[in-house]
Amino acid sequence: RRTAIVAPWRKGETHDLKDSPAAGAAIVAHLESGVVVSVRRCDQRVCRVTGKGFDGYIAQTLLWGVYSDEKID
């Protein structure tokens, strides 16, 4: 199981979790910096992540533990 941390370098901020990888997708949650997420897949732009009470897509550049050019299926 692959995990990552949401933007630990941006302490005190929140980051949008969206319901799809589309640019205009609806926000389903705001994840705080430092939250540990399970990584389901990444396409070198966004990653689908899950955790207790959330499931959605976040910018790949906001995850520590996933390379910016990495693709995960």
N, C-alpha and C positions, 0 to 999 in steps of 0.2 A: 504494500500500500504506500503510495507516494503522498507526502505532505509538504506544505510550504507555510511560510509566515507572511501575513499581509503587511507590507511596507513598514518594517520595524524601524526604518530610518526617519519615519514621519510621526513620531510620538504625539499622541493627543489628537490626531486627525481621524476622520472616518472616510471610507471609500465606497463608492457605489457598487452594489451587486445587482446585475440586471437579469431579466428573465430570458434573454436570448443573446446571441453574439452580435446581433444587428446594431448599427450605430444609434438608432433612435429607440432602442428597447426600453421597456418600463423598468424602473428601479424597484427591486423587491426587498432590499435590505441595505443597511449601511453597516459595513464592517469596520471595526476599530483597528488601528495599527496594532500589530502584535498578535492578532488572532491566528491560531493555527487552523489550517484548512486541509481537507483531503482533496488532492488533485485528481480529477477524473479524466480530463483530456485538455490539450492545448494545441492551438493551430499557428503558433508564432505571432499571434496578435492578442487573443483572449484565451482564458482558461475556464473550464467549467469546474467549479469547486463546490464542495458540500461540507457540512458540519452540523452540529446539533442545532436544529431549527432553521437551517438555511440551505438553499440549493440554487446556484445561478452562475453567472459569468462575470469575470472581472478581468481588467487589463493585465496581460502577462507581465508587463513592466512593473506592476505593483506587488509582485510576488518574489520573496526571497526563498530560494530553493528550487527555482526553475530558471534555466538559462533563457535569455531573450530570443535566441534562435532555435530553441528546442521544440520539437513536435512530440506530443504524447497522445497515443491513441488508447 
